[in-house]
Amino acid sequence: MIQSAQHPISLLIIDDHRLFNDGLRLMLTDVPDLHIVGQLYHSREAIEQVRLLQPDLLIIDFNMPDIDGLELTRQLTATLGPQRILIVSMYGENRHIEEFRRAGASGYMLKTSSKDELLTAIRSVARRTPYFDPKLADEKQFSNHADDVFLKKYKLSPREVEIIRHIKMGLSSPQIAEKINLSQHTVDTHRKNIHAKLGISTVAELVRFAIEMNL
């Protein structure tokens, strides 16, 4: 089922951890463009319920006792055809992400993500735009110098390094938010954390730092 501009994105949550499953439902219930059509605590019921409810998007846990998220993704795709599936997981290893990507998942994110990040992922996947949590990107995409200096010495995350580069280019928080598909609030929070980690207080100091470090 595909949502139109007039209808919210319908979601089915599949997670055997009741506290997380129920918490996710409560977190998303009041979001105007989302509609939760069901919750499943047992993955063995998933294929039948997906066929019955026809949700726009499935939020699936990685670890489940009967059929784990990876095997469930494979079974759903094989039985019902391509689905818009967003995996939530405690594991950030690239090998897991690639396994889910090959199995047919449209997105993958950590359970420690913020609400804003989750909403970004849901809306991206609902538009058929893959979303794989940027925090999980292989840090080897940066140079060895960046690995050594930024990720170790300054404790900066890959996302924070990305934001520093955009600031160096002269982009504002709203422009950065639009470019990397985050809310302005999330970008502003990253900027505050960057300033705290680097011990600086102005944009000029941050730009100077980026230039000196050859970002």
Backbone torsions as a table, in degrees:
resi	resn	phi	psi	omega
1	MET	NA	137.9	-178.3
2	ILE	-118.2	127.8	-178.8
3	GLN	-74.2	146.5	175.0
4	SER	-98.0	179.2	-179.8
5	ALA	-64.0	-23.8	-176.1
6	GLN	-91.0	-11.5	-173.9
7	HIS	-119.5	141.3	179.4
8	PRO	-69.4	163.6	176.7
9	ILE	-74.3	122.4	179.8
10	SER	-88.2	132.9	-174.1
11	LEU	-121.3	142.7	169.6
12	LEU	-121.5	122.7	-178.9
13	ILE	-99.3	127.1	-179.3
14	ILE	-123.9	104.0	-177.1
15	ASP	-157.8	126.4	-176.6
16	ASP	-77.0	-14.0	176.7
17	HIS	-82.6	105.0	-172.2
18	ARG	-61.5	-39.1	-179.0
19	LEU	-62.6	-43.8	179.3
20	PHE	-68.7	-44.7	-179.5
21	ASN	-58.9	-50.4	-179.3
22	ASP	-67.0	-36.4	178.5
23	GLY	-64.9	-39.1	178.1
24	LEU	-63.3	-43.4	178.4
25	ARG	-60.2	-46.4	-179.9
26	LEU	-62.7	-38.8	-179.5
27	MET	-64.2	-35.0	-172.3
28	LEU	-99.8	-10.2	-173.4
29	THR	-57.8	-40.2	-174.6
30	ASP	-91.2	5.9	178.1
31	VAL	-79.1	118.3	-170.1
32	PRO	-57.6	-35.4	-175.0
33	ASP	-93.4	13.4	178.3
34	LEU	-122.6	147.7	176.9
35	HIS	-142.5	117.5	-179.4
36	ILE	-85.8	114.1	-177.1
37	VAL	-92.1	-11.8	179.4
38	GLY	-177.7	160.2	174.2
39	GLN	-131.3	134.4	176.4
40	LEU	-122.1	135.2	176.8
41	TYR	-104.2	-5.0	-179.9
42	HIS	-130.5	120.4	-176.3
43	SER	-66.3	-22.8	-178.4
44	ARG	-65.5	-17.3	179.3
45	GLU	-89.9	-4.6	-166.5
46	ALA	-63.7	-50.0	-175.0
47	ILE	-59.8	-44.3	179.0
48	GLU	-61.8	-43.2	-176.9
49	GLN	-73.2	-34.9	176.2
50	VAL	-64.5	-42.4	177.8
51	ARG	-62.7	-37.7	-178.2
52	LEU	-76.0	-47.2	-172.7
53	LEU	-87.6	-25.1	-178.9
54	GLN	48.4	56.8	179.5
55	PRO	-69.1	154.3	175.1
56	ASP	-69.2	-33.8	-172.7
57	LEU	-147.3	142.1	177.7
58	LEU	-110.9	130.3	171.4
59	ILE	-104.1	114.6	-171.2
60	ILE	-122.1	133.4	175.6
61	ASP	-73.7	148.0	176.6
62	PHE	-68.3	-58.1	-173.9
63	ASN	-94.3	117.2	174.2
64	MET	-141.3	148.0	-170.1
65	PRO	-70.4	-35.7	-176.3
66	ASP	-85.2	-65.4	177.0
67	ILE	-124.5	118.4	-177.6
68	ASP	-72.5	169.3	-174.0
69	GLY	-59.0	-36.6	-178.8
70	LEU	-67.5	-48.7	180.0
71	GLU	-66.0	-37.0	178.5
72	LEU	-64.0	-40.7	177.4
73	THR	-59.9	-44.2	178.6
74	ARG	-62.7	-43.9	-178.3
75	GLN	-66.8	-42.9	179.1
76	LEU	-60.6	-45.5	-178.8
77	THR	-66.2	-41.2	-178.8
78	ALA	-69.8	-35.6	-174.9
79	THR	-87.1	-43.0	-172.5
80	LEU	-111.1	-2.2	-176.7
81	GLY	88.8	179.9	-177.5
82	PRO	-54.4	135.2	178.7
83	GLN	-125.3	155.3	172.4
84	ARG	-90.0	104.0	-172.0
85	ILE	-119.7	127.5	174.9
86	LEU	-114.0	118.3	179.9
87	ILE	-90.1	134.7	172.2
88	VAL	-113.9	134.1	-169.6
89	SER	-151.0	158.3	172.1
90	MET	-93.6	-2.4	-174.1
91	TYR	-108.5	129.7	-177.5
92	GLY	-110.4	9.7	-178.4
93	GLU	-66.3	138.5	-177.9
94	ASN	-61.4	-30.1	-178.6
95	ARG	-64.4	-36.3	177.4
96	HIS	-66.9	-43.4	-178.9
97	ILE	-60.2	-44.6	-179.2
98	GLU	-66.5	-35.7	177.3
99	GLU	-62.1	-43.9	179.6
100	PHE	-69.2	-37.3	178.1
101	ARG	-60.9	-45.0	179.3
102	ARG	-67.6	-30.8	-179.2
103	ALA	-74.3	-18.0	177.7
104	GLY	119.8	4.4	177.5
105	ALA	-69.4	144.5	179.9
106	SER	-96.2	-13.1	-178.6
107	GLY	-160.2	159.4	-178.1
108	TYR	-151.8	127.8	178.1
109	MET	-148.3	160.6	-178.1
110	LEU	-80.4	149.6	177.6
111	LYS	-69.8	-13.6	177.8
112	THR	-86.4	2.5	-178.7
113	SER	-66.8	158.4	178.2
114	SER	-80.0	167.5	176.8
115	LYS	-60.6	-43.1	179.6
116	ASP	-58.8	-42.4	179.7
117	GLU	-66.1	-39.3	178.4
118	LEU	-63.9	-43.8	179.4
119	LEU	-63.1	-39.1	177.2
120	THR	-60.8	-43.8	-179.9
121	ALA	-64.4	-45.7	-179.2
122	ILE	-59.7	-47.9	-176.8
123	ARG	-68.2	-35.0	178.1
124	SER	-65.6	-49.8	-178.6
125	VAL	-64.2	-37.4	178.6
126	ALA	-62.9	-29.3	177.7
127	ARG	-86.2	7.1	-177.1
128	ARG	67.1	27.9	174.6
129	THR	-105.4	113.3	-177.8
130	PRO	-55.6	143.1	178.0
131	TYR	-135.4	110.6	176.1
132	PHE	-119.2	116.7	-170.5
133	ASP	-39.7	119.3	-178.8
134	PRO	-58.2	-25.8	179.5
135	LYS	-66.5	-17.6	-178.2
136	LEU	-92.9	1.4	-178.3
137	ALA	-61.4	143.9	179.4
138	ASP	-61.4	120.8	-177.6
139	GLU	-66.1	-10.9	178.2
140	LYS	-71.2	-8.3	176.1
141	GLN	-66.2	-19.5	176.3
142	PHE	-92.1	160.4	178.6
143	SER	-67.4	164.5	177.5
144	ASN	-59.3	-36.8	178.9
145	HIS	-61.5	-44.1	-179.9
146	ALA	-65.2	-40.6	177.7
147	ASP	-57.7	-50.6	-174.9
148	ASP	-66.4	-46.2	-172.5
149	VAL	-82.9	-56.5	-171.6
150	PHE	-75.2	-48.9	-173.9
151	LEU	-77.8	-21.6	-178.6
152	LYS	-105.7	-60.3	-175.7
153	LYS	-66.1	-46.5	-174.8
154	TYR	-96.3	-2.9	177.3
155	LYS	60.6	29.2	179.2
156	LEU	-85.6	140.2	176.9
157	SER	-83.3	161.8	175.1
158	PRO	-55.1	-37.6	178.7
159	ARG	-64.6	-40.7	179.6
160	GLU	-66.6	-38.9	176.5
161	VAL	-62.4	-40.8	178.3
162	GLU	-60.7	-43.0	-179.9
163	ILE	-66.9	-39.2	177.0
164	ILE	-58.6	-42.1	-179.8
165	ARG	-62.8	-40.0	178.9
166	HIS	-67.8	-37.5	177.3
167	ILE	-64.6	-41.7	177.5
168	LYS	-58.2	-33.7	179.2
169	MET	-77.3	-4.1	176.8
170	GLY	93.6	11.5	-178.9
171	LEU	-79.6	143.9	176.0
172	SER	-84.6	170.6	178.6
173	SER	-58.5	-45.4	177.8
174	PRO	-60.8	-38.2	179.6
175	GLN	-68.3	-40.3	178.4
176	ILE	-65.6	-43.4	-180.0
177	ALA	-57.2	-44.2	-179.7
178	GLU	-67.9	-38.5	-175.2
179	LYS	-69.4	-39.0	-176.0
180	ILE	-107.8	11.4	171.1
181	ASN	64.1	45.6	174.1
182	LEU	-125.5	167.2	174.3
183	SER	-77.5	156.8	178.2
184	GLN	-62.5	-36.2	179.1
185	HIS	-59.3	-43.5	179.7
186	THR	-64.5	-41.7	178.0
187	VAL	-62.8	-44.3	179.3
188	ASP	-62.0	-36.8	177.4
189	THR	-65.4	-42.6	176.2
190	HIS	-59.7	-42.4	-178.5
191	ARG	-63.3	-40.5	177.8
192	LYS	-63.8	-41.5	179.2
193	ASN	-65.6	-38.6	178.0
194	ILE	-61.9	-47.4	179.8
195	HIS	-59.9	-41.9	-178.7
196	ALA	-65.9	-43.7	-178.7
197	LYS	-65.9	-36.1	-176.8
198	LEU	-91.8	-9.6	179.5
199	GLY	68.1	37.7	179.2
200	ILE	-122.1	166.0	-175.6
201	SER	-130.8	-7.2	-177.1
202	THR	-129.0	158.5	176.4
203	VAL	-63.9	-38.1	-179.6
204	ALA	-59.5	-41.5	178.2
205	GLU	-65.1	-39.4	-179.8
206	LEU	-66.1	-42.1	178.4
207	VAL	-63.8	-41.9	178.2
208	ARG	-61.1	-41.4	177.9
209	PHE	-61.6	-44.7	-179.0
210	ALA	-62.5	-39.5	179.3
211	ILE	-68.0	-45.0	-179.0
212	GLU	-63.0	-34.6	-178.9
213	MET	-90.7	5.0	176.4
214	ASN	58.7	43.1	177.0
215	LEU	-77.6	NA	NA
